[in-house]
Amino acid sequence: MPLDNTLLHPRDEIMQTMERIYRYRMTTTSGGNLSIREDNGDTWISPARIDKGSLTRNDIVCVRSDGSIDGAHRPSSEFPFHRAIYDCRPDLRGIVHAHPVALVAFSICRALPNSRLFHQAHFVCGEAGFAPYALPGSERLAQHIAEAFASGLNCVILENHGVVVGGESLSQAYQRFEALEFAAKTIIKARLLGDVRYLSDEQLALAERRQVNLQVV
């Protein structure tokens, strides 16, 4: 279940989440961006060209629903794909984009990590999708990513770039992002030992039923 961060201001939630991502070395100083879409259509997003390891709450930018910008900096250059995702998926309220090593490795091999390694990863992430390469920050990239999300996916690998993950909240998006990166790392290391075995539909269904029964109890 997503963590409850409803008492946090979007500025603080984005700052704290980016600190966590950067501290765990799951993005670079200049790479990655986070956003939160509010019910009124305003979008809070990390700024362009600011060290991701030293963000403050005052660095976070708000792009109002009318297109005006409130903040000390320009919004991330990747704002076009955040906007495109929110427009095609009104159920999403938080987006994580970053460059974690394992998922970037998958992106440059045009491969997708299979979350069926563990039932928790599969239930949290679902199936991952793929968006073909386009110039970062471009409308074409936004179109590629939005098309993948419009199909119902919540995790999309960007060719030779990184990953974009959405959630009903920023905390849920982060959970999916972290789980997918862990699965990707595990797959890479497991392949050094031998063939990777994935859970079957039957095994996943059994685990899901057990989880539902535990919640009922």
N, C-alpha and C positions, 0 to 999 in steps of 0.2 A: 504494500500500500504506500502511496506517496506520503512523505512527511508533511506535517501541517505547519506551513510557514505563513499562515494567513495574517499573523500579527506583525510580520516584517514588512517594511516599506520596500517596494520593488528595487530601489537604489541599493538597499542593504542586502537584499536577497541575491541580486546579481553580483555585487562585490564579494560577498561571502562564498558564493558558489565558484566564482573565478579563482579566488584564493585557494580553494580546495583543489580545483583542477590543476592549477599551476604548482601547488605544493607537492602534489603527487606526480609531477612531471608528465602530465597528460596533454600538455600543449606547450607552445613556444612563447617567447617573450612577445613576439609580434603577431602570433597566430591565434585564431579562435575568437568567438564572440557569443554572447548570451543575450536573450531577450525575454520579456514578459509582455503579453498582450492583456490589457484590462478590458472590462466589459464595455466601457465607453468607446473602445477603438484606439485608445492611446497605446503606444508601444514604447516600453523602456528597453534600452539597448546599450551595450558597452560601446565605448567611443573608438574612433579610428586613431591609429598611430599613437597609442598610449601603452606603455609597458604593462603587460597583463599581470606581472608579479607585484605591482605596486598601485593597483587601482584604489581610489577612495570613493566614498559614496557621492562626492561632488563631481566625479568624472562621468557618472552615468547620465545618459542623454535620454530625453523623452521626445519621441516623434508623435505629435498630436494627430488626432484623427483627421484634421483638416490639412495635414502636411507641414504645419509649422513645427519648429524645433526649439526645445527648451533645454538649455544646457551650456556648459562652458566649452564644449568640443563639438566636432562634427560626429554624427552617428557613424557606426561601423560602415565601411565600404560594402559590406555584405548585406546591408539592410534590405536591398531588393529581394533577396530570396526569403528572408524572414517574413516580409510583407506578403510575398506570394504564397508561402505556406499557410499563414493565418487566413488569407483570403479563401483558399480552397479547403481548409480544414478548420472551421469555426469551433470545433471541439477542443483544439489545442490552445494552451495558454502559456506555454513555455518552450523555448528552443535552446539547445546546446549545439554549438559548432566548435570543434576543436581538432587538433592534429596529434592524437595519441599514436605512439610508435607502431603498435601492432596493427591497428586499423589502417594507418597510412600504408603499411606494408601490404595489406590486402588490397588497398586501393590502387597501388602501382602494379599489382599483378592481375588486376581486373577480376578479383575473386571476392566472394562473400563469406564471412564467417557463419558457420552453421550453429545456431544457438541451441540445437538439440543435444549438446553435450550434457547439460544438466537441466532438470525440469524447471528449476528456478529461473535460469537464464532464458529459457524458451517462453515461460509465462510472462516474464517481465518485458522482454524485447520483441517477441514474435519473430517473424521472418524479416531479414534485412533486404533492402533493395539497392539498386545501383543507378547512379546518374552519370552519363557520359561527360567527358571533359568539356569545359567551356571556361573562358577567361574569368578568374575570380572577380566578383563584384558586378558582372555583366547581367543584363536582362536574359540573355540566353541561358546562363547558368541557373538563374532563378526559374526559368521555364522548365528546365530539365528536372530540377529538384521538386518543384511543385507537382509535376506530372507523377513522380514517384509517390509523393505523399497523397495525392488525390486518389490513388489506387487503394488507399487504406493502410499503407506502411507507416511505421513510426520511426524507423531507423534506416538511413540511406547513406551508403558509401559513395563518396565523390571521387571519380577517377583522378589519380595523381594529385590528390588534394587532402582529403580528410573524411570526416563523418558529420552528418547532421542528424540530430535526434529530437523528437518532439514529445510533449506530454501534456496532460491536463493541467499541470503546474510545472514550474521550473524544477522543483525537487523531483517530480516523477521523471522528467526528461533526463535529469542527472543520473538517477538510478538506472535508467535504461542505458545511458551512455557508459557508465561504469561497468555494468554487467556485460555489455557487448565487448568492451575492450578486454575484460578478463577472459571472456570466451575466446577472443582472437589470440591472446597471449598463450592460452592453454593449448589451442590447436597447433600453433607454431611449434611449441615445445614438444607436444605429444608426437608430432610427425617425425621428430628426431629419434623417437624410440620405436616407432612402428606404425601400423595402420590405426587410424582414429575410428573408434566405434561410437555411433550416435544412437540415441534413444529412439525406439520405434513409436508409431502412433499409439499403439496399445499401451506401451509403458508410460507415455506422456498422459494418456487419458486416465490411467490408474492413479498416477500421482496427483492429477487434478481433482479426481473424485475424493481422494484422501484429504487433500487440502480443504476442499469444501466441507467435508465432514468435521474436520478439526475446527473450522470457523463456526459451524453450527453448535458444536459442543461448547 
